Amino acid sequence: MVELKQKVQESVQAIRSKTGFKPEIGIILGTGLGQLAGQIQADTTIPYATIPHFPIPTVESHGGRLILGTISNRPVVVMQGRVHYYEGYEPQEITHPVRVMKELGIHTLIVSNAAGGLNPEFEAGDIAVITDHINLTSLNPLRGPNDETLGPRFPDMFQCYDPTLIKLAETIASELNIRLRKGIYAWVTGPNLETAAEYRYLRIIGADLVGMSTVPETIVARHAGLRVLGFSVITDMGIPEQLKPVDLSTVLRVANQAQPKLTSLVSEVIKRI
């Protein structure tokens, strides 16, 4: 754990050598929230490749830049792109940037992703706020010795997605006339999409959404005492009786169509946190 904390400190030192900007809110721009980068009044932009120990995305739709600046006059640090377990990274590597953002000063983390919809009331193109999650991977970024200076050995995951922030998102979505779904997100490793039988199983155990990210970052964020707000863009529907072949171009097209709504929603949420 000394090595883990040292790596965090080395990443923070590299960032601090370029800027003294102090963010309050961290944002992970997954698929469907890339346009938010255009809302940032940037103070400093740092490629991940220049930050020690930062994982580099290999997925084309994920950039690799850390942006510090303001959105809605609030100081933020934004991850333009994330990495996933299926890319070959371990959970501690995936979540390293969350610990770095915490050390930079954030108190709240906003995460976004593209997800398959499992709830028959949902539609492709909908935005959902995440109310809870199910970890189906048997992976955990907290495995191994615990450093009490980073967080407790047995962190509680009760209301791991902050109910006050969820309520705020619902209020703002109503004001902006944006249909906002609510649902439980299931984390799977990927990179393949699910079979019809797997979609059916996921729905039976209570999942409304399924995707390949977000849960490890949320676990570490809660371990570190951060408030978390999560959004999914539903890019395809996993209804077993209605399954159709899905490819990346379809996912990206649907996510891009939802971007303006999600960008407006998150920008207003940031203003009111």
Buried (B, 14 or more C-beta within 10 A) or exposed (E): EEEBBEBBBEBBEBBEEBBEBEBBBBBBBBBBBBBBBEBBEEBBBBEBEEBEBBBBBBBEBBBBBBBBBBBBEBBBBBBBBBBBBBBEBBBBBBBBBBBBBBBBBBEBBBBBBBBBBBBEEBEBBBBBBBBBBBBBBEBBBBEEEBEEEBBEEEBEBEBBBBEEBBEBBBBBBEEEEBEBBBBBBBBBEBEEBBEEEBBBBBBEEEBBBBBBBBBBBBBBBBBBEBBBBBBBBBBBBBBBEEBEEBEBEBBBEBBBBBBEBBBBBBBBBBEEB
